Amino acid sequence: MGLLMAWLLAANTCCALANSTAKAGKAPPARLARFAVISDPHIYKNRLGTTGSAFDDYLKGDPKLIEWSEAIFESALDSITRQGGRFLIILGDLTKDGEILDHVLMAQHLAKLEQKGIQVFVVPGNHDINNPDAVTYVGDTTRPVPNTSPETFRALYQRFGYGEAIARDAGSLSYVAEPVPGLWLLAIDSCKYRDNLELGTPVIGGGLSLGTMNWILARLQEAQAGGKQVIAFMHHGVNQHFLPEPLLFPDYLVDDWPAVSAQLAAAGLKVVFTGHYHSQDAAYPVDENLQPQLTLCDVETGSLSQYPCAFRVVTIDGATLKIRSERVTQIDADTGGMPFQQFAEAFLRTHMAEQVVQQLIALLHLSEAEATYLAPMVIDALVANFAGDEAPSTATQEMIMGFILSPDPRQQNLGMLLAGIWTDLWPADNDLVVPF
Protein backbone atom coordinates (compact mmCIF):
# COMPACT_ATOMS: atom_id res chain seq x y z
CA MET A 1 0.00 0.00 0.00
CA GLY A 2 2.99 2.29 0.55
CA LEU A 3 3.91 2.18 -3.16
CA LEU A 4 0.30 2.87 -4.10
CA MET A 5 0.16 5.99 -1.93
CA ALA A 6 3.43 7.13 -3.46
CA TRP A 7 1.87 6.74 -6.89
CA LEU A 8 -1.26 8.65 -5.95
CA LEU A 9 0.69 11.45 -4.22
CA ALA A 10 3.45 11.74 -6.82
CA ALA A 11 1.68 14.36 -8.92
CA ASN A 12 1.11 16.66 -5.93
CA THR A 13 4.59 16.27 -4.48
CA CYS A 14 6.20 16.78 -7.87
CA CYS A 15 4.17 19.89 -8.58
CA ALA A 16 5.48 21.43 -5.36
CA LEU A 17 8.85 21.60 -7.10
CA ALA A 18 7.49 23.35 -10.16
CA ASN A 19 9.39 26.55 -9.44
CA SER A 20 12.70 24.83 -8.63
CA THR A 21 15.43 25.04 -11.26
CA ALA A 22 18.97 23.78 -11.53
CA LYS A 23 21.42 26.51 -12.38
CA ALA A 24 23.38 25.82 -15.53
CA GLY A 25 27.01 26.81 -15.74
CA LYS A 26 27.41 28.95 -18.82
CA ALA A 27 24.32 30.39 -20.52
CA PRO A 28 24.05 30.68 -24.28
CA PRO A 29 23.14 34.06 -25.75
CA ALA A 30 19.52 35.03 -25.21
CA ARG A 31 17.20 34.06 -28.07
CA LEU A 32 19.94 31.98 -29.63
CA ALA A 33 17.56 29.93 -31.71
CA ARG A 34 14.05 28.68 -32.17
CA PHE A 35 13.52 25.18 -33.48
CA ALA A 36 10.81 22.54 -33.86
CA VAL A 37 10.62 18.91 -32.81
CA ILE A 38 8.62 16.18 -34.59
CA SER A 39 8.56 12.53 -33.65
CA ASP A 40 7.22 9.39 -35.29
CA PRO A 41 5.58 10.92 -38.37
CA HIS A 42 5.40 7.42 -39.93
CA ILE A 43 4.89 8.87 -43.39
CA TYR A 44 3.31 6.44 -45.83
CA LYS A 45 2.79 6.43 -49.57
CA ASN A 46 -0.86 5.53 -49.94
CA ARG A 47 -0.33 3.70 -53.21
CA LEU A 48 1.12 0.88 -51.07
CA GLY A 49 -2.48 0.19 -50.03
CA THR A 50 -5.02 1.56 -47.57
CA THR A 51 -7.93 -0.86 -48.04
CA GLY A 52 -8.65 -4.53 -47.58
CA SER A 53 -8.67 -6.90 -44.64
CA ALA A 54 -4.87 -7.08 -44.42
CA PHE A 55 -4.60 -3.32 -43.92
CA ASP A 56 -7.49 -3.41 -41.43
CA ASP A 57 -5.71 -6.11 -39.44
CA TYR A 58 -2.58 -3.96 -39.34
CA LEU A 59 -4.51 -1.04 -37.83
CA LYS A 60 -5.91 -3.25 -35.06
CA GLY A 61 -2.39 -3.75 -33.75
CA ASP A 62 -0.95 -0.33 -34.58
CA PRO A 63 -3.65 2.36 -34.62
CA LYS A 64 -1.90 5.19 -36.43
CA LEU A 65 -3.43 7.58 -38.94
CA ILE A 66 -1.32 6.05 -41.69
CA GLU A 67 -3.71 6.90 -44.50
CA TRP A 68 -3.54 10.60 -43.53
CA SER A 69 0.12 10.68 -42.47
CA GLU A 70 1.39 12.72 -45.40
CA ALA A 71 -1.37 15.32 -45.06
CA ILE A 72 -0.68 15.60 -41.31
CA PHE A 73 3.05 16.00 -41.94
CA GLU A 74 2.46 18.69 -44.55
CA SER A 75 0.22 20.61 -42.13
CA ALA A 76 2.88 20.48 -39.39
CA LEU A 77 5.60 21.66 -41.77
CA ASP A 78 3.40 24.56 -42.93
CA SER A 79 2.96 25.65 -39.31
CA ILE A 80 6.68 25.35 -38.58
CA THR A 81 7.50 27.36 -41.69
CA ARG A 82 5.12 30.17 -40.72
CA GLN A 83 6.77 30.44 -37.32
CA GLY A 84 10.21 30.86 -38.81
CA GLY A 85 12.27 28.35 -36.82
CA ARG A 86 15.97 27.92 -37.57
CA PHE A 87 15.88 24.13 -37.73
CA LEU A 88 13.78 21.00 -37.20
CA ILE A 89 14.77 17.76 -35.48
CA ILE A 90 12.91 14.51 -36.17
CA LEU A 91 13.20 11.79 -33.53
CA GLY A 92 12.92 8.70 -35.71
CA ASP A 93 10.21 6.50 -37.20
CA LEU A 94 10.14 8.74 -40.22
CA THR A 95 8.30 6.04 -42.16
CA LYS A 96 5.60 3.45 -41.57
CA ASP A 97 7.91 0.44 -41.79
CA GLY A 98 11.09 1.50 -43.54
CA GLU A 99 9.74 1.18 -47.08
CA ILE A 100 12.25 2.87 -49.37
CA LEU A 101 9.38 4.56 -51.22
CA ASP A 102 8.35 6.17 -47.95
CA HIS A 103 11.89 7.32 -47.16
CA VAL A 104 12.10 8.93 -50.60
CA LEU A 105 8.76 10.64 -49.99
CA MET A 106 10.00 11.93 -46.62
CA ALA A 107 13.25 13.22 -48.13
CA GLN A 108 11.29 15.10 -50.80
CA HIS A 109 9.24 16.91 -48.15
CA LEU A 110 12.34 17.74 -46.11
CA ALA A 111 14.11 19.11 -49.19
CA LYS A 112 11.21 21.52 -49.75
CA LEU A 113 11.46 22.65 -46.13
CA GLU A 114 15.18 23.30 -46.41
CA GLN A 115 14.55 25.36 -49.53
CA LYS A 116 12.57 27.65 -47.23
CA GLY A 117 15.60 28.16 -45.00
CA ILE A 118 14.88 25.61 -42.25
CA GLN A 119 17.58 23.00 -41.66
CA VAL A 120 16.55 19.43 -40.80
CA PHE A 121 18.33 16.90 -38.60
CA VAL A 122 17.10 13.29 -38.27
CA VAL A 123 17.86 10.07 -36.43
CA PRO A 124 16.42 6.64 -37.28
CA GLY A 125 13.65 4.94 -35.34
CA ASN A 126 12.96 1.26 -34.88
CA HIS A 127 10.64 1.20 -37.93
CA ASP A 128 13.07 2.82 -40.38
CA ILE A 129 15.91 0.40 -41.19
CA ASN A 130 16.16 -3.29 -42.18
CA ASN A 131 12.47 -3.67 -41.49
CA PRO A 132 10.99 -7.00 -42.68
CA ASP A 133 7.49 -5.51 -42.29
CA ALA A 134 7.97 -3.29 -45.35
CA VAL A 135 5.00 -4.44 -47.41
CA THR A 136 2.24 -3.42 -49.76
CA TYR A 137 -1.36 -4.32 -48.90
CA VAL A 138 -3.43 -6.15 -51.51
CA GLY A 139 -6.85 -7.25 -50.29
CA ASP A 140 -6.35 -9.90 -47.63
CA THR A 141 -2.64 -10.36 -48.30
CA THR A 142 0.63 -8.43 -48.08
CA ARG A 143 3.60 -8.46 -50.42
CA PRO A 144 7.16 -7.45 -49.51
CA VAL A 145 8.57 -4.21 -50.90
CA PRO A 146 12.18 -2.97 -50.73
CA ASN A 147 13.23 -1.72 -47.31
CA THR A 148 16.14 0.52 -46.31
CA SER A 149 19.63 -0.39 -45.15
CA PRO A 150 21.72 1.75 -42.76
CA GLU A 151 23.89 2.86 -45.67
CA THR A 152 20.88 3.85 -47.76
CA PHE A 153 19.37 5.69 -44.80
CA ARG A 154 22.53 7.75 -44.39
CA ALA A 155 22.62 8.50 -48.10
CA LEU A 156 18.94 9.49 -48.31
CA TYR A 157 19.33 11.85 -45.34
CA GLN A 158 22.76 13.19 -46.27
CA ARG A 159 21.24 16.67 -46.53
CA PHE A 160 19.41 16.28 -43.23
CA GLY A 161 22.13 15.83 -40.65
CA TYR A 162 24.74 13.43 -41.96
CA GLY A 163 26.22 15.83 -44.48
CA GLU A 164 26.35 18.65 -41.91
CA ALA A 165 27.93 16.47 -39.21
CA ILE A 166 31.10 17.72 -37.55
CA ALA A 167 31.59 14.32 -35.90
CA ARG A 168 30.22 10.83 -36.56
CA ASP A 169 30.21 7.61 -34.59
CA ALA A 170 31.81 4.78 -36.57
CA GLY A 171 29.59 2.17 -34.92
CA SER A 172 26.16 3.72 -35.40
CA LEU A 173 24.23 6.44 -37.18
CA SER A 174 24.97 8.91 -34.36
CA TYR A 175 26.51 12.30 -35.14
CA VAL A 176 27.07 15.87 -33.94
CA ALA A 177 26.03 18.96 -35.87
CA GLU A 178 26.30 22.67 -35.05
CA PRO A 179 23.27 24.41 -36.60
CA VAL A 180 24.10 27.74 -34.95
CA PRO A 181 27.42 28.83 -33.42
CA GLY A 182 27.86 27.49 -29.92
CA LEU A 183 25.02 24.96 -30.07
CA TRP A 184 25.70 21.29 -30.66
CA LEU A 185 23.01 18.82 -31.64
CA LEU A 186 23.92 15.33 -30.45
CA ALA A 187 21.97 12.87 -32.61
CA ILE A 188 21.98 9.46 -30.91
CA ASP A 189 21.11 6.30 -32.83
CA SER A 190 19.57 3.94 -30.24
CA CYS A 191 18.04 1.36 -32.60
CA LYS A 192 18.81 -2.35 -33.00
CA TYR A 193 18.08 -2.67 -36.71
CA ARG A 194 21.04 -5.02 -37.24
CA ASP A 195 19.15 -7.66 -35.26
CA ASN A 196 16.14 -7.42 -37.59
CA LEU A 197 17.89 -9.39 -40.31
CA GLU A 198 18.79 -12.29 -38.05
CA LEU A 199 15.45 -12.41 -36.20
CA GLY A 200 13.25 -11.79 -39.23
CA THR A 201 11.12 -9.37 -37.21
CA PRO A 202 11.59 -5.70 -36.32
CA VAL A 203 13.13 -5.12 -32.89
CA ILE A 204 11.18 -2.55 -30.89
CA GLY A 205 13.69 -2.05 -28.10
CA GLY A 206 16.82 0.07 -28.21
CA GLY A 207 20.28 0.16 -26.72
CA LEU A 208 23.66 1.82 -26.89
CA SER A 209 26.79 -0.22 -27.42
CA LEU A 210 29.80 0.45 -25.21
CA GLY A 211 31.57 1.99 -28.19
CA THR A 212 28.70 4.35 -28.97
CA MET A 213 28.30 5.35 -25.32
CA ASN A 214 32.01 6.10 -25.07
CA TRP A 215 31.77 8.17 -28.24
CA ILE A 216 28.82 10.11 -26.80
CA LEU A 217 30.59 10.79 -23.50
CA ALA A 218 33.70 11.94 -25.37
CA ARG A 219 31.62 14.41 -27.39
CA LEU A 220 29.98 15.75 -24.24
CA GLN A 221 33.40 16.21 -22.64
CA GLU A 222 34.60 17.96 -25.79
CA ALA A 223 31.57 20.24 -25.72
CA GLN A 224 32.20 21.25 -22.12
CA ALA A 225 35.84 21.98 -22.87
CA GLY A 226 34.85 24.12 -25.85
CA GLY A 227 32.02 25.99 -24.12
CA LYS A 228 29.36 24.46 -26.36
CA GLN A 229 25.74 24.01 -25.32
CA VAL A 230 24.36 20.54 -26.15
CA ILE A 231 20.88 19.31 -27.00
CA ALA A 232 20.59 15.56 -27.53
CA PHE A 233 17.89 13.72 -29.44
CA MET A 234 17.17 10.03 -29.95
CA HIS A 235 14.30 7.62 -30.49
CA HIS A 236 14.11 5.65 -27.22
CA GLY A 237 13.53 7.15 -23.79
CA VAL A 238 16.13 7.39 -21.05
CA ASN A 239 13.74 8.19 -18.15
CA GLN A 240 10.49 6.44 -17.26
CA HIS A 241 7.52 8.57 -18.28
CA PHE A 242 4.82 6.88 -16.26
CA LEU A 243 5.09 4.51 -13.34
CA PRO A 244 4.35 1.09 -14.90
CA GLU A 245 6.29 1.82 -18.11
CA PRO A 246 9.44 -0.19 -17.22
CA LEU A 247 7.24 -3.18 -16.36
CA LEU A 248 4.66 -3.00 -19.13
CA PHE A 249 6.55 -1.35 -21.98
CA PRO A 250 10.30 -1.83 -21.39
CA ASP A 251 11.06 -1.70 -25.12
CA TYR A 252 10.18 1.99 -25.19
CA LEU A 253 13.12 2.76 -22.90
CA VAL A 254 16.73 2.26 -23.91
CA ASP A 255 18.43 -0.81 -22.38
CA ASP A 256 19.74 -0.15 -18.87
CA TRP A 257 18.03 3.23 -18.97
CA PRO A 258 18.75 4.29 -15.36
CA ALA A 259 22.49 3.90 -15.92
CA VAL A 260 22.36 5.57 -19.34
CA SER A 261 20.44 8.54 -17.93
CA ALA A 262 22.84 8.86 -15.01
CA GLN A 263 25.91 8.69 -17.26
CA LEU A 264 24.59 11.33 -19.64
CA ALA A 265 23.63 13.60 -16.75
CA ALA A 266 27.01 13.17 -15.08
CA ALA A 267 28.63 14.18 -18.37
CA GLY A 268 26.73 17.48 -18.27
CA LEU A 269 23.74 16.79 -20.52
CA LYS A 270 20.63 18.67 -19.34
CA VAL A 271 18.00 17.74 -21.91
CA VAL A 272 17.31 14.97 -24.41
CA PHE A 273 14.36 14.89 -26.82
CA THR A 274 12.92 11.39 -27.33
CA GLY A 275 9.96 9.76 -29.07
CA HIS A 276 8.87 6.15 -29.72
CA TYR A 277 6.08 5.79 -27.13
CA HIS A 278 3.73 8.24 -28.92
CA SER A 279 3.05 10.31 -25.80
CA GLN A 280 3.48 14.01 -25.03
CA ASP A 281 5.42 13.81 -21.82
CA ALA A 282 8.44 15.12 -19.97
CA ALA A 283 10.17 13.46 -17.03
CA TYR A 284 13.19 13.76 -14.78
CA PRO A 285 14.63 10.71 -13.04
CA VAL A 286 12.91 9.96 -9.73
CA ASP A 287 14.27 8.53 -6.47
CA GLU A 288 12.78 5.68 -4.43
CA ASN A 289 10.16 8.11 -3.07
CA LEU A 290 9.25 9.24 -6.60
CA GLN A 291 10.82 12.66 -6.02
CA PRO A 292 12.28 14.17 -9.21
CA GLN A 293 16.03 14.54 -9.47
CA LEU A 294 16.81 17.72 -11.39
CA THR A 295 19.51 16.25 -13.61
CA LEU A 296 18.58 15.17 -17.15
CA CYS A 297 15.12 16.03 -18.49
CA ASP A 298 13.75 13.55 -21.04
CA VAL A 299 11.26 15.45 -23.23
CA GLU A 300 9.19 12.88 -25.08
CA THR A 301 7.18 13.95 -28.12
CA GLY A 302 4.14 12.02 -29.32
CA SER A 303 3.65 10.56 -32.76
CA LEU A 304 2.58 13.08 -35.36
CA SER A 305 0.44 10.33 -36.93
CA GLN A 306 -1.48 9.48 -33.76
CA TYR A 307 -3.75 11.59 -31.55
CA PRO A 308 -3.04 14.27 -30.37
CA CYS A 309 -0.86 14.69 -33.52
CA ALA A 310 1.39 17.12 -31.67
CA PHE A 311 4.81 18.65 -32.24
CA ARG A 312 6.97 21.00 -30.20
CA VAL A 313 8.34 24.49 -30.71
CA VAL A 314 11.41 25.29 -28.62
CA THR A 315 13.09 28.62 -27.92
CA ILE A 316 16.54 28.86 -26.38
CA ASP A 317 16.22 31.84 -24.06
CA GLY A 318 19.22 32.61 -21.90
CA ALA A 319 19.81 29.65 -19.60
CA THR A 320 16.52 27.89 -20.41
CA LEU A 321 14.67 26.03 -23.09
CA LYS A 322 11.09 27.28 -23.40
CA ILE A 323 9.11 24.38 -24.81
CA ARG A 324 5.53 24.55 -25.99
CA SER A 325 3.36 22.03 -27.77
CA GLU A 326 1.15 22.53 -30.78
CA ARG A 327 -1.31 20.20 -32.44
CA VAL A 328 -2.23 19.71 -36.05
CA THR A 329 -5.81 20.96 -36.19
CA GLN A 330 -6.54 20.91 -39.91
CA ILE A 331 -5.39 18.79 -42.83
CA ASP A 332 -6.01 18.78 -46.56
CA ALA A 333 -7.82 15.44 -46.58
CA ASP A 334 -11.25 13.95 -46.00
CA THR A 335 -12.10 13.42 -42.32
CA GLY A 336 -15.77 12.69 -42.86
CA GLY A 337 -16.84 16.20 -41.93
CA MET A 338 -15.36 15.97 -38.42
CA PRO A 339 -12.87 18.53 -37.02
CA PHE A 340 -9.47 16.91 -37.34
CA GLN A 341 -8.64 16.61 -33.62
CA GLN A 342 -12.03 15.00 -32.95
CA PHE A 343 -11.49 12.66 -35.90
CA ALA A 344 -7.99 11.70 -34.69
CA GLU A 345 -9.13 10.91 -31.14
CA ALA A 346 -12.11 8.88 -32.33
CA PHE A 347 -9.87 6.92 -34.72
CA LEU A 348 -7.43 6.09 -31.92
CA ARG A 349 -10.13 4.99 -29.50
CA THR A 350 -11.82 2.78 -32.09
CA HIS A 351 -8.70 1.12 -33.44
CA MET A 352 -6.95 0.47 -30.13
CA ALA A 353 -9.97 -1.23 -28.53
CA GLU A 354 -9.18 -4.79 -29.62
CA GLN A 355 -5.52 -4.41 -28.68
CA VAL A 356 -6.42 -3.20 -25.17
CA VAL A 357 -8.85 -6.09 -24.68
CA GLN A 358 -6.17 -8.62 -25.58
CA GLN A 359 -3.63 -6.94 -23.29
CA LEU A 360 -6.06 -7.01 -20.36
CA ILE A 361 -6.73 -10.71 -20.93
CA ALA A 362 -2.99 -11.43 -20.96
CA LEU A 363 -1.97 -9.12 -18.09
CA LEU A 364 -4.83 -9.57 -15.65
CA HIS A 365 -6.15 -13.01 -16.68
CA LEU A 366 -9.61 -11.65 -17.38
CA SER A 367 -12.27 -13.30 -19.49
CA GLU A 368 -12.95 -11.70 -22.84
CA ALA A 369 -16.29 -10.37 -21.56
CA GLU A 370 -14.62 -8.82 -18.50
CA ALA A 371 -11.82 -7.30 -20.58
CA THR A 372 -14.29 -5.86 -23.08
CA TYR A 373 -16.28 -4.25 -20.25
CA LEU A 374 -13.18 -2.73 -18.60
CA ALA A 375 -11.31 -1.70 -21.76
CA PRO A 376 -12.94 1.78 -22.07
CA MET A 377 -11.51 2.75 -18.66
CA VAL A 378 -8.01 1.79 -19.77
CA ILE A 379 -8.48 3.52 -23.12
CA ASP A 380 -9.47 6.73 -21.30
CA ALA A 381 -6.26 6.54 -19.26
CA LEU A 382 -4.08 5.85 -22.30
CA VAL A 383 -5.63 8.65 -24.37
CA ALA A 384 -4.99 11.07 -21.50
CA ASN A 385 -1.44 9.76 -21.24
CA PHE A 386 -0.83 10.27 -24.96
CA ALA A 387 -2.15 13.85 -24.71
CA GLY A 388 0.00 14.70 -21.67
CA ASP A 389 -0.67 16.63 -18.47
CA GLU A 390 -2.95 13.88 -17.20
CA ALA A 391 -5.51 15.12 -14.65
CA PRO A 392 -7.96 12.41 -13.51
CA SER A 393 -11.38 13.63 -12.41
CA THR A 394 -12.69 12.98 -8.92
CA ALA A 395 -14.94 10.26 -10.34
CA THR A 396 -11.94 8.59 -12.00
CA GLN A 397 -9.91 8.70 -8.79
CA GLU A 398 -12.80 7.16 -6.84
CA MET A 399 -13.17 4.45 -9.47
CA ILE A 400 -9.47 3.62 -9.25
CA MET A 401 -9.59 3.46 -5.45
CA GLY A 402 -12.62 1.20 -5.67
CA PHE A 403 -10.67 -1.25 -7.80
CA ILE A 404 -7.68 -1.12 -5.44
CA LEU A 405 -9.82 -1.83 -2.38
CA SER A 406 -11.62 -4.72 -4.08
CA PRO A 407 -11.09 -8.22 -2.60
CA ASP A 408 -10.50 -9.47 -6.16
CA PRO A 409 -6.73 -9.43 -6.87
CA ARG A 410 -7.41 -8.88 -10.56
CA GLN A 411 -9.34 -5.70 -9.82
CA GLN A 412 -6.60 -4.59 -7.41
CA ASN A 413 -4.06 -4.98 -10.20
CA LEU A 414 -6.29 -3.07 -12.60
CA GLY A 415 -6.55 -0.24 -10.08
CA MET A 416 -2.78 -0.13 -9.68
CA LEU A 417 -2.37 -0.12 -13.45
CA LEU A 418 -4.80 2.77 -13.89
CA ALA A 419 -3.26 4.73 -11.01
CA GLY A 420 0.17 4.36 -12.59
CA ILE A 421 -0.95 5.52 -16.03
CA TRP A 422 -2.90 8.49 -14.65
CA THR A 423 -0.05 9.70 -12.37
CA ASP A 424 1.84 12.44 -14.21
CA LEU A 425 5.45 12.68 -13.14
CA TRP A 426 6.99 16.15 -12.90
CA PRO A 427 7.45 18.44 -14.83
CA ALA A 428 4.56 19.57 -17.06
CA ASP A 429 4.28 17.73 -20.34
CA ASN A 430 3.10 20.11 -23.05
CA ASP A 431 4.38 23.54 -22.06
CA LEU A 432 7.43 23.68 -19.84
CA VAL A 433 10.73 25.40 -19.16
CA VAL A 434 13.89 23.30 -18.85
CA PRO A 435 17.13 24.67 -17.37
CA PHE A 436 19.80 24.70 -20.04
Secondary structure as GFF3:
##gff-version 3
##sequence-region A 1 436
A	DSSP	alpha_helix	2	15	.	.	.	ID=ss1
A	DSSP	beta_strand	33	38	.	.	.	ID=ss2
A	DSSP	three_ten_helix	46	48	.	.	.	ID=ss3
A	DSSP	alpha_helix	53	61	.	.	.	ID=ss4
A	DSSP	three_ten_helix	66	68	.	.	.	ID=ss5
A	DSSP	alpha_helix	69	83	.	.	.	ID=ss6
A	DSSP	beta_strand	87	90	.	.	.	ID=ss7
A	DSSP	alpha_helix	100	115	.	.	.	ID=ss8
A	DSSP	beta_strand	119	122	.	.	.	ID=ss9
A	DSSP	beta_strand	135	138	.	.	.	ID=ss10
A	DSSP	beta_strand	141	144	.	.	.	ID=ss11
A	DSSP	alpha_helix	150	156	.	.	.	ID=ss12
A	DSSP	pi_helix	158	162	.	.	.	ID=ss13
A	DSSP	beta_strand	167	168	.	.	.	ID=ss14
A	DSSP	beta_strand	175	180	.	.	.	ID=ss15
A	DSSP	beta_strand	183	188	.	.	.	ID=ss16
A	DSSP	alpha_helix	193	199	.	.	.	ID=ss17
A	DSSP	alpha_helix	210	226	.	.	.	ID=ss18
A	DSSP	beta_strand	229	234	.	.	.	ID=ss19
A	DSSP	alpha_helix	245	248	.	.	.	ID=ss20
A	DSSP	three_ten_helix	250	252	.	.	.	ID=ss21
A	DSSP	alpha_helix	257	266	.	.	.	ID=ss22
A	DSSP	beta_strand	271	274	.	.	.	ID=ss23
A	DSSP	beta_strand	281	283	.	.	.	ID=ss24
A	DSSP	beta_strand	297	300	.	.	.	ID=ss25
A	DSSP	beta_strand	310	317	.	.	.	ID=ss26
A	DSSP	beta_strand	320	327	.	.	.	ID=ss27
A	DSSP	alpha_helix	340	364	.	.	.	ID=ss28
A	DSSP	alpha_helix	368	387	.	.	.	ID=ss29
A	DSSP	alpha_helix	394	404	.	.	.	ID=ss30
A	DSSP	alpha_helix	409	422	.	.	.	ID=ss31
A	DSSP	beta_strand	432	435	.	.	.	ID=ss32
###
